[in-house]
Each structure stands twice: as C-alpha cells, then as structure tokens.
Amino acid sequence: MKIFYDENMPFAKEFFSDLGQLIPFSGRDLTAEQLSDADVLLVRSITRVNQNLLRLNNNLAFVGTATIGVDHIDQAYLNERSIAFASSPGCNAISVAEYVLSALVILAERQGFNVLDKTVGIVGAGNTGSRLSQKLTALGIKHVLCDPFLAQTNDQRDFVSLEQALACDVISLHVPLTRDGKFPTFHLLDNLTLSTLNEQQILINACRGEVIDNQELLKLKRQGMKTTLVLDVWENEPSILHELIEYIDIATAHIAGYSLEGKARGSEMLYLALCQELKILPEKKLNQFLPIPLNNSIEIKDDFSEILLNQLVKMVYDVRRDDAIFRQQIPCQGFDHIRKTYPTRREFSAITVTLSNSATGDVPHLLGFNKKI
C-alpha cells in the first residue's frame, strides 16, 4: 500500500510506517502525475483534493486531512468514487486558542490595558471557539458566542447575534469558510461590517482569510481606520495582499494552529481513522512521540494576576516571535517558506505547574497547563 503524505505532517513516519510504503510530498506542489498510484492520501489545508488532482488515479481508497477545515476537499467527488474520507476536527483548536491569548497578552502590554477587563465576541463556537471560551472562562473574562448554525440546534449555550459580537472589545473569528447556504462566511466582514468597528476594538482572524474582505480592509485602513488588527490568515494565500501588512498590529503566516501538539494530533487522528478503515487495531499513541521540553516545570508562589498571566503565556508562546519572522521573511522567502520552516512551538500542556499559594486557585490548570499530581 502506497501512502502519500504531506511532508509537514509531524510524526507521519512514526504513525504510518507499519501500514505501507510512505511517500512524502510538498503540499502546494502535488500533481496528478505524482499521485497516480497512491492508495492513501494524507494532506493539509494547502492541498486541494478534487477531480483534477485525482484524475490519473484509479487506486485511491482513503483521503485524510490533518486539519479542522475541509473547504479544500471536494467531498462530493470522493463520495462519487467511494473514496473514504476523514478530517481532524479539533486537532489544533487548543493551539489556536492559545495563539489568541498570546496576542491579547502582547497587545495589553503594548497598549496598556488589562486583558481581564475586556469583553470578547467569539464568532464561531465549534471546536476552536469552544476551546477559547473555556480558557476565557478560566480567566473570568466576559465573552459571548455567535454561531447561527449551533443556535438552531439543541446546543444549550447562549448565543448572540453577529452585531452583538461585533460590539465587544475583542472580536475573534473561528468560523469555517462557506460560500453558500443560509449563513455564508465568505466576506462575512465586508466594508459595511468593518466600518462599524472603532479604534478601541481588536479584531483577530485565525480561521480563514476569506472571511474578511482584505481589499476593503486595506481601503478602510488607508482611510484612517484605527481598529487593532491581528491576522494569521489572509485572502488568496500564499499570494497575499502585501500592502495590507503594514497596517496589521500582529501578522503571522497561518500558523495559529501550528503547535507541535496541534499538528501531531492531526496525524494521530488520521492514523486512527485509517486503522478503522483497514479494520486493524491501532497500536500507537501521540504521547509516545512528543519530546519533553527542556524547561518543562514551574512553581508558582504568587497570587494570580494579569502579570502572572503575561509571564505564563509568554513562557510557552510569545506571538511576537512569529510576527517578527513574518515581517522579516515574507518579502523574500514568501508565505509557504515561513510555514515550512516554522520553529517548534509547544502548548501550555507541555509545562507542569506546581502551586505553592492557594490564592492562585486552579487557574493555570484550567488554562491548560499540566498539573503536578
């Protein structure tokens, strides 16, 4: 069995080597000719899987994407050919939520506000939005959820309108990219909605670039729009609107979900799905492969505060590193090079926290830091 996998999938060799012959590929450059004799195809979001890519292949039995989003997969075509499909919902949700927290911590430091006093509008309450909500709840940060799809289900949470979410101090976008249906998200934030934002607000997009009309955003910025912007995703990646970069307060190359744990969970979830498809028992788990960080423990003796939050978050992930890499490398090396050479980043769970002061409460552990038993 020939298993083609994106070269940027961590631990792919460790998970899949016993199941067949492994052939790595560059996600943006995969061709139909390369894929002609594949039995299994494992991709990330930059590879569009459709009839054109699979036109020369008659063997393919399984396609998996190590990502939450599936807008790059023509599932209808896979169904027509009876090709099994699996995605990795929630694999990098924790990573994206921690990216948002890091961005807020850094902006609070720059602009002199208290993160704990802000209100946050989470647009999209699926896996990622829910993880962010959990962390904000742990911190006691007031927030609302906007998700018209889930609002029509038996989901027991309270939901607000988009207008109400857009009135919050911080707006964090976590929706899939859809272009039709009752609630399309393509250009969800267009000129009209973007024009309602004010200079005290922060807009964060860590889902899909096309959710914000980048051309209209650039136009408004040139006209004096003062809203603070954090963009991890951009329209037309990798050929992004370079003129927009100078107006973005924190700019990164679609790496919000690029923690080692986040990417590796995608590999693990596809391994489990493929084992199920092959009707074999899985024998491997992610914790067998994750390395132990050099500094993997900390003792906290102080009361919990915004200062302690700042220190804890930056100890694990300081988004300024990725913002600097983006601004330095995007003019020459380009968008995909930044993603391909992305330095290792861990999640809060990689650090074990010991509490010596009961006044701190259980906040670090509720945020996701490992708890010393």
C-alpha positions in Angstrom: 0.0 0.0 0.0 1.4 3.4 -1.0 0.7 6.2 1.5 1.3 9.7 0.2 1.6 12.3 3.0 2.3 16.0 3.3 6.0 16.4 4.4 4.9 18.9 7.1 2.8 16.3 9.0 4.7 15.6 12.2 5.3 12.0 13.2 3.8 10.7 10.0 6.7 8.2 9.7 6.2 7.1 13.3 2.4 6.6 12.9 2.1 5.2 9.4 5.4 3.3 8.6 4.0 0.0 9.6 1.0 0.4 7.3 2.6 0.7 4.0 5.2 2.5 1.8 5.5 6.2 2.7 6.0 8.8 0.1 6.3 12.5 1.2 5.2 15.4 -0.9 5.2 19.2 -0.9 1.6 20.2 -0.1 1.4 23.1 -2.5 3.1 21.3 -5.4 1.4 17.9 -5.5 0.4 16.9 -9.1 -1.9 14.3 -10.6 1.1 12.5 -12.1 2.8 12.1 -8.7 -0.4 10.7 -7.2 -1.3 8.2 -10.0 -0.5 5.1 -8.0 -1.4 6.2 -4.4 -3.6 4.1 -2.2 -3.8 6.6 0.6 -3.5 10.4 0.5 -2.9 12.5 3.6 -2.9 16.2 3.2 -3.1 19.6 5.0 -5.1 22.6 4.1 -2.9 23.9 1.3 -3.6 20.9 -1.0 -6.8 21.0 -2.9 -8.1 17.5 -3.4 -10.5 17.4 -6.3 -11.2 15.6 -9.6 -8.3 17.4 -11.3 -5.8 16.1 -8.7 -7.1 12.6 -8.7 -7.9 12.2 -12.5 -5.0 9.8 -13.1 -5.5 7.7 -10.1 -7.7 4.5 -10.0 -6.4 3.0 -6.8 -7.1 5.6 -4.1 -9.2 4.2 -1.2 -8.7 6.8 1.6 -8.2 10.6 1.8 -7.4 12.3 5.1 -6.8 15.9 6.0 -4.8 16.7 9.2 -6.8 19.9 9.6 -10.1 21.1 11.1 -11.3 22.8 7.9 -12.4 20.8 4.9 -13.1 23.5 2.3 -10.1 22.3 0.3 -11.6 18.8 -0.1 -14.2 18.0 -2.8 -16.1 15.6 -0.7 -18.9 15.1 -3.2 -16.3 13.8 -5.7 -14.8 11.5 -3.2 -18.3 10.1 -2.5 -18.9 9.5 -6.2 -15.8 7.4 -6.3 -16.5 5.7 -3.0 -13.2 7.0 -1.5 -13.3 7.0 2.3 -12.6 10.4 3.9 -11.5 11.6 7.3 -10.7 15.0 8.7 -9.2 16.1 12.1 -11.9 18.2 13.8 -10.5 19.9 16.9 -6.9 18.8 16.3 -5.4 22.3 16.6 -8.2 24.1 18.5 -6.1 24.4 21.6 -3.2 25.8 19.7 -5.4 28.5 18.0 -7.0 29.4 21.4 -3.5 29.9 22.9 -2.5 32.0 19.9 -5.4 34.3 20.6 -4.4 34.5 24.3 -0.8 35.3 23.4 -1.9 38.0 21.0 -4.1 39.6 23.7 -1.3 39.5 26.3 1.1 41.2 23.9 -1.4 43.8 22.9 -2.3 44.5 26.5 1.4 45.1 27.2 1.8 47.4 24.2 -1.4 49.4 24.7 -1.6 49.4 28.5 -4.9 47.7 29.1 -5.9 44.8 31.3 -6.8 41.7 29.4 -9.1 40.6 32.3 -11.3 43.7 31.9 -12.0 43.1 28.2 -15.2 41.6 26.7 -14.7 39.1 23.8 -17.0 38.2 21.0 -16.3 34.7 19.7 -17.7 34.3 16.2 -17.9 30.6 15.6 -18.5 28.3 18.5 -17.2 25.0 17.2 -14.1 23.2 18.4 -11.8 26.2 18.3 -14.3 28.8 19.5 -15.3 26.4 22.4 -11.7 26.0 23.4 -11.1 29.7 23.5 -14.4 30.1 25.5 -13.1 27.6 28.1 -9.8 29.5 28.6 -11.6 32.8 28.8 -14.0 31.3 31.4 -10.9 30.1 33.4 -9.7 33.7 33.4 -13.0 35.2 34.3 -13.1 37.2 31.0 -16.6 38.1 29.9 -17.4 36.8 26.5 -20.3 35.9 24.1 -20.7 33.3 21.5 -22.1 33.9 18.0 -22.9 30.9 15.9 -26.2 30.9 14.0 -25.8 27.2 13.0 -25.4 26.0 16.5 -28.1 28.3 17.8 -30.6 26.3 15.7 -29.6 23.0 17.2 -30.1 21.6 20.7 -26.8 23.3 21.9 -27.7 24.6 25.4 -25.3 27.5 25.3 -26.5 31.1 24.9 -25.8 32.7 21.6 -25.9 36.3 20.4 -26.2 38.0 17.0 -23.2 38.9 14.9 -24.0 42.6 15.6 -23.7 41.9 19.3 -20.5 40.0 18.9 -19.0 42.8 16.8 -19.8 45.3 19.6 -17.3 43.6 22.0 -13.9 44.9 22.9 -12.3 42.0 21.2 -13.7 40.1 18.2 -12.2 36.7 17.5 -13.2 34.8 14.3 -13.3 31.0 14.3 -15.7 30.0 11.5 -15.3 27.6 8.6 -15.2 29.1 5.1 -18.5 28.7 3.3 -19.8 30.5 0.2 -23.4 29.5 0.1 -26.2 28.3 2.4 -28.2 30.2 4.9 -25.1 31.7 6.7 -22.2 32.0 4.3 -18.9 33.2 5.9 -17.2 34.4 2.7 -16.6 38.1 3.3 -18.6 37.9 6.5 -16.8 41.0 7.4 -17.2 43.3 4.4 -16.9 47.0 4.0 -20.2 47.5 5.9 -19.4 45.4 8.9 -15.8 46.5 9.1 -16.9 50.2 9.0 -18.8 49.7 12.3 -15.6 48.9 14.3 -13.9 51.6 16.3 -10.4 52.4 17.5 -10.8 50.8 20.9 -11.6 47.4 19.4 -9.4 44.5 18.5 -10.2 42.2 15.5 -8.5 38.8 15.4 -8.8 36.4 12.4 -7.3 32.9 12.9 -9.7 30.9 10.8 -9.8 31.5 7.1 -8.5 34.6 5.3 -11.6 35.0 3.0 -13.8 35.6 6.0 -12.6 39.2 5.9 -12.6 41.2 2.7 -8.9 42.1 2.6 -9.2 44.7 -0.1 -11.9 46.5 1.7 -9.9 46.2 5.0 -6.9 47.8 3.2 -9.1 50.6 1.8 -10.6 51.4 5.3 -7.1 51.3 6.9 -5.8 53.8 4.3 -8.8 56.0 5.1 -7.8 56.1 8.8 -9.5 53.0 10.4 -7.9 52.7 13.9 -9.1 49.2 14.9 -6.3 47.0 16.2 -5.8 44.0 13.8 -4.4 40.5 14.3 -4.3 38.5 11.1 -3.0 34.9 11.0 -4.9 34.1 7.8 -5.1 36.1 4.6 -7.1 36.1 1.4 -5.5 34.2 -1.6 -2.7 32.5 0.4 0.1 32.3 -0.4 -0.3 35.3 -2.8 -1.5 37.6 -0.1 -2.1 41.4 -0.2 1.3 42.6 0.9 0.2 46.2 1.0 -2.0 45.3 4.0 0.8 44.0 6.2 2.0 47.4 7.4 -1.5 48.1 8.9 -1.6 44.9 10.9 -0.5 45.0 14.5 0.3 41.3 14.7 0.8 39.5 11.4 1.6 35.8 11.0 1.6 33.1 8.3 -1.4 30.9 9.0 0.4 29.3 11.9 -2.1 29.8 14.8 -2.7 26.1 14.9 0.9 25.1 14.3 1.9 24.0 17.7 3.7 20.6 17.7 0.8 19.1 19.6 -1.8 20.6 17.3 -0.2 19.3 14.1 0.6 16.0 15.7 -2.9 15.4 16.9 -4.0 15.7 13.2 -1.5 12.9 12.3 -2.8 10.8 15.2 -6.5 11.3 14.3 -5.8 10.2 10.7 -3.8 7.2 11.9 -6.8 6.1 14.0 -9.2 6.8 11.1 -7.1 4.8 8.6 -6.8 1.9 11.1 -10.5 1.9 11.4 -10.8 1.8 7.6 -8.4 -1.0 7.4 -10.1 -2.8 10.2 -6.9 -3.1 12.3 -6.3 -2.2 15.9 -4.2 1.0 16.4 -1.0 0.4 18.4 0.4 3.9 18.6 -0.4 7.0 20.6 0.8 10.6 20.3 2.4 10.6 23.8 4.9 8.0 22.6 6.4 10.6 20.3 6.2 14.0 21.9 9.5 15.2 23.2 9.9 16.6 26.7 10.7 20.3 26.7 14.0 21.5 28.2 12.1 23.7 30.7 9.0 21.7 31.5 8.1 22.7 35.0 7.5 25.8 37.1 6.4 26.6 40.6 4.1 29.5 41.3 4.2 31.2 44.6 2.3 34.4 43.8 -1.4 35.2 43.6 -2.9 35.0 40.2 -2.8 38.3 38.3 -2.5 39.8 34.9 1.2 40.0 35.4 1.3 36.2 36.1 -0.9 35.5 33.1 1.6 37.6 31.0 4.5 35.6 32.3 2.9 32.2 31.9 1.7 32.7 28.4 4.9 34.2 27.1 7.0 31.4 28.8 5.3 28.9 26.4 4.4 31.0 23.4 5.2 34.6 22.6 3.5 35.5 19.3 6.0 38.4 18.7 8.4 35.8 17.5 6.2 34.7 14.7 5.2 38.3 13.9 8.9 39.2 13.5 9.6 36.1 11.4 6.7 37.0 9.1 7.8 40.6 8.6 11.4 39.7 8.0 10.9 36.7 5.7 7.7 37.5 3.7 9.3 39.9 1.2 11.9 37.4 0.1 11.3 33.8 1.2 7.5 34.0 0.9 4.4 32.7 2.8 4.9 29.0 2.2 8.6 29.1 3.3 7.6 30.5 6.6 5.1 27.7 7.2 7.5 25.0 6.0 10.4 26.2 8.3 8.2 27.1 11.3 10.2 26.6 14.5 8.9 24.2 17.1 6.2 25.6 19.3 4.5 23.9 22.3 1.2 24.2 24.0 0.5 25.1 27.7 0.1 21.4 28.5 3.9 20.9 27.9 4.6 22.7 31.1 3.8 21.3 34.6 2.8 23.9 37.1 3.1 23.4 40.9 1.1 25.8 43.0 2.5 26.9 46.4 -0.1 29.5 47.1 -3.8 28.5 47.3 -4.8 32.1 46.4 -3.7 31.4 42.8 -6.5 29.0 42.6 -6.6 26.4 39.8 -6.5 29.0 37.0 -3.2 27.8 35.4 -4.5 24.2 35.2 -7.9 25.4 33.8 -5.9 27.3 31.2 -4.3 24.0 30.1 -1.1 23.9 32.0 -0.2 20.4 33.2 -0.9 19.8 36.9 1.6 18.2 39.2 -0.2 15.3 41.0 
